[in-house]
Amino acid sequence: MLAPAFASPPAHDGPRYIHAGRLLADPASGRVLSRMTVVVEDGRVVDLRDGFVGTPGETIDLSDRFVLPGLIDSHVHLGHENGPDDKLLRTVRSAADLAINGVQFARRTLDAGFTTVADLGAENEAIFALRDGIAAGKLPGPRILAAGNVLSPHGGEGDLFGYRDDVTRALQRPNLCSGAGDCRRLVRQQVQRGADLIKIVATGAVLSDADAGVDQQFTDAELQAIVDTAHALGRRVTAHAHGTAGVNAFLRAGGDAIEHGTWLDDDSVALFKRNGAWLVPTLLAGDTVAGWAADPDSFLGPAAKAKAASVGPAMLAMARRAHAAGVPIAFGTDSGVSRHGDNAREFGLLVAAGLTPLEAVRTATVNAAAHLGLADEVGRLAPGMAADLVAVDGDPLQDVTVLRRVRLVMKAGVIHKDH
């Protein structure tokens, strides 16, 4: 009997010996080793050895390839991809439909070399089921940290616009709050429902149909309540934020990361450094919406199109300024805006923003692991770490675009792609 098409490949009993022609085990050091063996057992790296060792039946020959840790995308939305039918689909898709979408998109993401992701906005039931199913080995995909429903003020980016009042009431998720006390309640409920981290919309957004700009939407008191409550419950908080006032208000409240950060300024830079906060610039999302804004046949409505034309082209220059100023950067694409599986296009955009190829690789390995609180689990290859690795032809430290053509993907010691 054939195994179900969605079943994960079987784990290998006993140690496996991965022969790496070139190995970037720890991107923090930047040191590339030649002719190395990565020893893997029970889903973990157990040793790194000089030379090629191991018996033939237990070896994986990557002697002509470049091996590095599995990649991390700190900002995805696995349940969907944006398109012209978004407004209608909100009325017909169930949580089960979104979870099924997520199965497909999770597989594409894993095949692209991304063995860990943070999903920063999805219907609770769908994304938590997908996360847990992958963790249990019932289907293939990256390990997922899931925020679930995005917290928004009433009338803010996470609310609904453009429907009849009765339709809006039927479709609204339990993700809206007004006032500091109400926002504390919502954080607590989201953690109770299973959120690994908290995602909020601190400012307006490009793809919203609301003509409300892209600056601060939560009050300072609401932001402080959200951050303090999440931290008290052991959860990190990240914020969608474009406008300067929203970026800085969230950072002043002690927020852990900014997604996008389009209009950050010198005060923002100082706050990032003071807080040890991370910037996730999502340049691929900016590039994508800029393309939609320039397309006369785009599906974007007038308000969204105007915001896309302003924000999209500004994001590359923002990342260039932030990097030059020493703001710590973690890799994130906002995939779901762009197509799932195209995540590695972000590397080329980061290099265009002034990062070296090695710095770009660090954003998706050691940096993203630190940002997500996973530095002891993923992001580098060392004894005790998860056996997550990818192999490519060529040298990504010379040409980072080779990461768009991953040849082998291993997650927790299981090979999911090899060609």
Disulfide bonds with the S-S distance in Angstrom:
Cys177-Cys183 2.34
